[in-house]
Amino acid sequence: MNSRHASLIAEIESEVRQTRQELGFDRLAPAVRAALSAVPRHTFVPPAQRDLAYANHPLPIGNGQTISQPYIVAIMSQLLQCGAGERVLEIGTGCGYQAAVLAAMGLAVYTVEIVPELAQRARTTLLELGYDQVQVRTGDGWQGWPEAAPFAGIIVTAAAPRIPKPLLEQLRPGGRLVIPVGAPEAIQDLCVYVKGLSGEVKGHRVLPVRFVPVTGGLGRQDTP
Ligand code: SAH
């Protein structure tokens, strides 16, 4: 970890303290902190952006997509409340940075990306860094990954107009879905949904966020 990496983590910690009321925690969990320290973020950004890799900002990664802001990656990883060895699903692999952070936390990661070039690039980067416990699939993540379900946690890193039903179905009892909900090109709500032991789902809003929208056709098909 270089000094820019260390000051990024200090900045994330400070933003976590400032938003502790919304988050329900006031510091990074040791596993999240260690994972953020371990993953070289510069490896996930295009060469032209490398100088900015340790700033607490989202960055463009090509194909009109972004790498999420490190603070957002940190809090979403923590809101999942999953521990080493548990299975988690990510929708929206992008460059693979969030998936790498989850893998560095010891989680078994399944991640779905709709843009084939991004999925391929993420696969290569993750393998080169040795995160071979991450499974990357190209496709529309709205339908989740039924063959690998149930998941202890599901994280959606693109804004969804509503909660994808297949994702709730693929959560195990006690599992958590962390998802930005709201209209594209707007401020969305980062929400956490928890599936109770008898299958009932309760959600709450955490913070206003801004994500690129979920794309693909499946999102329009399971409207109640
Ligand atoms: N998780 C990334 C950020 C991803 S940006 C990180 O670690 O920085 C959101 C990603 O979601 C984009 O790459 C976009 O192509 C992808 N996406 C959008 N709609 C999707 C869908 N229906 N299924 C899977 N991926 C989708």
Boltz pocket constraint, residues with backbone or C-beta under 6 A from the ligand:
constraints:
  - pocket:
      binder: B
      contacts: [[A, 65], [A, 66], [A, 67], [A, 68], [A, 91], [A, 92], [A, 93], [A, 94], [A, 95], [A, 96], [A, 97], [A, 98], [A, 99], [A, 112], [A, 113], [A, 114], [A, 115], [A, 118], [A, 139], [A, 140], [A, 141], [A, 142], [A, 157], [A, 158], [A, 212], [A, 213], [A, 214], [A, 215], [A, 216]]
      max_distance: 6.0
